[in-house]
Every structure is written in structure tokens, then in C-alpha cells.
Amino acid sequence: MGCCPLWCDVSIVRPHAKSVVDDHVHVIGAGLAGLSAAVRLVKAGVKVSIYEAGSEAGGRCRSFFDSRLGCRIDNGNHLILSSNHAVMDYLQIIEAENTLHVHEEAVIPFVDLEEDIRWKILLKKRLGLWALLFPSQRVPGTRLIDYVTALRLVWAADDKAIGQCLKTSGSLWRRFWSPLCVSVLNTDPALASAKLLRAVVWETFISGPAVTKPLVPKDGLSETFVNPALTFLKEHNADFKFNFSVRKLDYSNGRVARLLGRDSAVDVARRDMVVLALPPFATQKLLPELGVPDKYEPIINGHFRLRELEHERSFIGIVGGTAEWLFWRDNIVSTTVSSAKALLNKTNEELAMRLWCDISRVFSLRQAELPPYRIIREKRATFTQTPEQVQKRPKMATAFANLWLAGDWIDTGLPATIEGSVRSGEHAARAVIKNIKIYQGP
Ligand SMILES: Cc1cc2nc3c(=O)[nH]c(=O)nc-3n(C[C@H](O)[C@H](O)[C@H](O)COP(=O)(O)OP(=O)(O)OC[C@H]3O[C@@H](n4cnc5c(N)ncnc54)[C@H](O)[C@@H]3O)c2cc1C
């Protein structure tokens, strides 16, 4: 699932081989998709220039110093799994694997705040499925038959919503499918795409490694996914232009010929290639003819600085609260609410009170007053991943001979996640390299 049709082994292109170095690729957008494409390209010996509208790289996946909390925080909690193989390959190339904190237990812990029950979802392939035979290993309140009916997901047509395949009531829905779907697809679980959920279930519980471990950055998103990539790219002579927003593309003979910024322009030579790694709304401004997903879902994160927290670094999924996830390390507790449209009209204080209530209940805290906090609203965290919007995802190839698309919203067969964006960048890089080789002849 989600495999690239344009497979090309980048390792056979010798780094610094003259024929490849002569080619120049312009990567527009320095989010994870753009960085992933750029890293693969420089590794193959291609000259890369990166143009980023912001003053820093990372896009929707970044860290910054928060003066109110007095520490660095992430724009949002990001959880990845060791089965996310494109992410793991990317981190290996940029030598950032050891910046991840590995949760040694292959489980996702959950708590139901309404009924005060805790349980763990096993992330083990074979053992995990066999374990369902034992009531003590199932999600509390579920029967074996509930899991059997989930097989409907396997046969669901690509245009079906999850609510059309799975039963949207009962304990399995409330305590497993609903939290899984809203977290992975950032969309109302009943309305979200069954096809994308199937891809995740397939890669995590069926085709993936025997044991999947949850991973989070040790220090921050930028320290894991962004800064090591920038170092790697600089070491490979990539060229960066920050605060360069590409406003328009000029074309000539079916190829991109110029990138126009606000005050300057960059000529794209006849043999140059371009990778556009922007969000859908920004891509459509440059390619008005292209159909793109046009609905978005917010994610709200709340970060709280406690006086002290005597719990080892970890995370937990929440059912029956406002937040769906709690992550903590040292004395910082961070909460995530996905598909949070209904909360966007609340004030920061109202949100903080509700999220603090969840934190207090999870940790049985007695601290009544609200600690220092920061609320971050990412209004367009991902596109809305309903079947109707998923059908609008374009392929990475475009009508222009030297232009490819990348981003978490491109049709990778995966949800809009780090794995999806990194994989899309990798696919675009492979297509570019294949094209360079065709262009040069055998
Ligand atoms: C709060 C939050 C929580 C999340 N949690 C998770 C999680 O737990 N697990 C997970 O796997 N994923 C998660 N995601 C999703 C993940 O962050 C995204 O899928 C990924 O970061 C998208 O990367 P991208 O490169 O495709 O897009 P972007 O990050 O949007 O990158 C696009 C870049 O293009 C730049 N740009 C835009 N217009 C122009 C222009 N005209 N010229 C030049 N540059 C331009 C932007 O500034 C940006 O840097 C989360 C996202 C958010 C917001």
C-alpha cells in the first residue's frame, strides 16, 4: 500500500558523479516533504536549492522557545511508530535516529475518564491478534465478535466512510476505533476515509514489523526532523533561500522556466527540475488548474508547566475527556485535541480549564489552580480526510515535464502524517532522479 510506481534505486546513482551533479533541482517548501525530497536528492549527488516562505524550516512540524513557559515546545505533539519505515529511513540518512525517545513497551496506553478504566493496545503483529482470544487482552467491554466485524474494513470500497463500514457505537468504537481514527485522520471518525484507515491498520498491525514501538522526539520536533536535515543538506552543498515565498511560476514549452518571488525571480534552466512541496492552498495559487483538497481540520494543543510531576516521561490516549492525548516529560504536560472545529470559538482560558481538568484526572492531581499554559491552534493542521476530499488528492506528476508535487496531501495512499509527507518527498525525489537519467540517456 502507498508504494511508489516510479521506483528507482537512488543508491545506484553515484554521489558526485559528474553527469548527475550538473543537474539542478529547485525544491519549494521546507516542510518535511520538501526536506525529505532534498535529502534524497543531495544523497544521490544532485545539486539542490530550497526556497522557503518562512524564516525557518519545518512547516507544520517545528519547535520554538516559549517565553511564558520558559522552555522549548512543539507546535503540536507528534507521535510516530517504529513501523513508519520512510520516516525511519529519513532519520537514518540524516543521522537523527538517536534523537528519538523509544517507548520500550510496544503498547499504547489508554484511560477512559468517564468510567475510570485503563488498558493498553498491544502493537505486536501476530501476538497482538492472537491475544484477542483472551478477554483480559481485549479493550474493556468488547467481545471477540466485535473484532471480527471489523473485517468489513478490508473489503470497504475506496469511496466509503468509516461509519459506513464499522459499527459506530459500543465499547470497541468508543475505546479503540474512534480515538484511533480521529488521531490518525484528524477528521470526524465516522466521516473519515475507510481506505486511509485500512492503510494504517495494514501497515501497523498486519504487514509491519513483529513489534511496533511508539516514538517521540527526545528534545523537540525541530531537533529530530528538521535541524539534522539542514545540517546534512548544508554538508552536501544545498543552497537555502528563507523568506522567499514563490508567488508565481512562469512556463515555457511545457516546462517551468522561472520562479517568481516578491522582489526577485530565479531562472529554471532547461534541464532543471522543480519539486513543489507546499500545502494544498499554496500549491493551488501556483497551479490554479490543479484540483486539490479544499477543506481543512484544526488541531489544538495545550502545553502546561506544572510545579513538579513525579511521573516518568510517557504518553496516554484519553477517552471521555476534551483532549485525546497527553504527553509529558519533566514538568511539562502537553495535550492534543484533533479535529477540533467545535472548540475553535472557545477562549484560550476556557480551553486551558478544560484541558487542565483532563490532566488533573489522569494524574489525580490536587493542584486546583491553573498552571502557566500555552494554547496553540493550528487551524489548517491537515486537510479533512473524508472520501470526497481524499479523491481530490493529486498524483505527484504534473502536466509540466519538469514539475513534481510533494506534501502530506498528495495521493500516497496514506493519511496526512509525517510518514505520508516524508514518503511523498522520497517518491518525488525518485521520480526526479529517474527523469534525470532518462534525459541523459543510458
Ligand atoms: C498540531 C499538529 C499535530 C500533528 N500530529 C501528528 C502526529 O502525531 N503524527 C504525524 O505523523 N503527523 C502529525 N501531524 C501532521 C504532520 O505535521 C504533517 O503531515 C507534516 O508536517 C506536513 O509536512 P509537509 O511538508 O507536507 O507540509 P508543511 O509542513 O505545510 O510544509 C510546507 C512548507 O511550505 C512553505 N510554503 C508555503 N507556501 C510557500 C511558498 N509560496 N513559497 C515557499 N514556501 C512556501 C511553508 O512555510 C512550509 O514550511 C500533525 C500536524 C499538526 C499541525
The ligand as a MOL file (V3000), in Angstrom:
LIG
                    3D

  0  0  0     0  0            999 V3000
M  V30 BEGIN CTAB
M  V30 COUNTS 53 58 0 0 0
M  V30 BEGIN ATOM
M  V30 1 C -0.6840 20.1520 15.5790 0
M  V30 2 C -0.3000 19.0410 14.6450 0
M  V30 3 C -0.1350 17.7520 15.1430 0
M  V30 4 C 0.2330 16.7100 14.2890 0
M  V30 5 N 0.4390 15.4680 14.8130 0
M  V30 6 C 0.9560 14.5000 14.0310 0
M  V30 7 C 1.3270 13.2390 14.5920 0
M  V30 8 O 1.1750 12.9860 15.7950 0
M  V30 9 N 1.8710 12.3030 13.7690 0
M  V30 10 C 2.0740 12.5480 12.4430 0
M  V30 11 O 2.6110 11.6650 11.7580 0
M  V30 12 N 1.7070 13.7250 11.8740 0
M  V30 13 C 1.1640 14.7090 12.6320 0
M  V30 14 N 0.8280 15.9190 12.0860 0
M  V30 15 C 0.9340 16.1020 10.6210 0
M  V30 16 C 2.3480 16.4940 10.1730 0
M  V30 17 O 2.8470 17.5560 10.9480 0
M  V30 18 C 2.2610 16.9440 8.7190 0
M  V30 19 O 1.7230 15.8820 7.9620 0
M  V30 20 C 3.6100 17.3210 8.1000 0
M  V30 21 O 4.3600 18.1580 8.9470 0
M  V30 22 C 3.3400 18.0220 6.7610 0
M  V30 23 O 4.5650 18.3420 6.1220 0
M  V30 24 P 4.5580 18.9310 4.6490 0
M  V30 25 O 5.9730 19.1770 4.2790 0
M  V30 26 O 3.7370 18.0720 3.7800 0
M  V30 27 O 3.7770 20.3370 4.7340 0
M  V30 28 P 4.1460 21.6790 5.5270 0
M  V30 29 O 4.7010 21.3490 6.8560 0
M  V30 30 O 2.9260 22.5260 5.4890 0
M  V30 31 O 5.3140 22.3580 4.6700 0
M  V30 32 C 5.0900 23.2670 3.6180 0
M  V30 33 C 6.1690 24.3540 3.6690 0
M  V30 34 O 5.9880 25.2040 2.5350 0
M  V30 35 C 6.1820 26.5560 2.9430 0
M  V30 36 N 5.4900 27.4150 1.9720 0
M  V30 37 C 4.1460 27.6420 1.8550 0
M  V30 38 N 3.9020 28.4440 0.7920 0
M  V30 39 C 5.1090 28.7160 0.2210 0
M  V30 40 C 5.5120 29.4610 -0.9370 0
M  V30 41 N 4.6160 30.0840 -1.7170 0
M  V30 42 N 6.8340 29.5350 -1.2340 0
M  V30 43 C 7.7620 28.8920 -0.4620 0
M  V30 44 N 7.4300 28.1680 0.6400 0
M  V30 45 C 6.1270 28.0750 0.9730 0
M  V30 46 C 5.5830 26.5930 4.3470 0
M  V30 47 O 6.0780 27.7130 5.0630 0
M  V30 48 C 6.0510 25.2490 4.9060 0
M  V30 49 O 7.3150 25.3510 5.5230 0
M  V30 50 C 0.4170 16.9700 12.9040 0
M  V30 51 C 0.2340 18.2670 12.3990 0
M  V30 52 C -0.1090 19.2930 13.2530 0
M  V30 53 C -0.2800 20.6930 12.6960 0
M  V30 END ATOM
M  V30 BEGIN BOND
M  V30 1 1 1 2
M  V30 2 1 2 3
M  V30 3 2 2 52
M  V30 4 2 3 4
M  V30 5 1 4 5
M  V30 6 1 4 50
M  V30 7 2 5 6
M  V30 8 1 6 7
M  V30 9 1 6 13
M  V30 10 2 7 8
M  V30 11 1 7 9
M  V30 12 1 9 10
M  V30 13 2 10 11
M  V30 14 1 10 12
M  V30 15 2 12 13
M  V30 16 1 13 14
M  V30 17 1 14 15
M  V30 18 1 14 50
M  V30 19 1 15 16
M  V30 20 1 16 17
M  V30 21 1 16 18
M  V30 22 1 18 19
M  V30 23 1 18 20
M  V30 24 1 20 21
M  V30 25 1 20 22
M  V30 26 1 22 23
M  V30 27 1 23 24
M  V30 28 2 24 25
M  V30 29 1 24 26
M  V30 30 1 24 27
M  V30 31 1 27 28
M  V30 32 2 28 29
M  V30 33 1 28 30
M  V30 34 1 28 31
M  V30 35 1 31 32
M  V30 36 1 32 33
M  V30 37 1 33 34
M  V30 38 1 33 48
M  V30 39 1 34 35
M  V30 40 1 35 36
M  V30 41 1 35 46
M  V30 42 1 36 37
M  V30 43 1 36 45
M  V30 44 2 37 38
M  V30 45 1 38 39
M  V30 46 1 39 40
M  V30 47 2 39 45
M  V30 48 1 40 41
M  V30 49 2 40 42
M  V30 50 1 42 43
M  V30 51 2 43 44
M  V30 52 1 44 45
M  V30 53 1 46 47
M  V30 54 1 46 48
M  V30 55 1 48 49
M  V30 56 2 50 51
M  V30 57 1 51 52
M  V30 58 1 52 53
M  V30 END BOND
M  V30 END CTAB
M  END
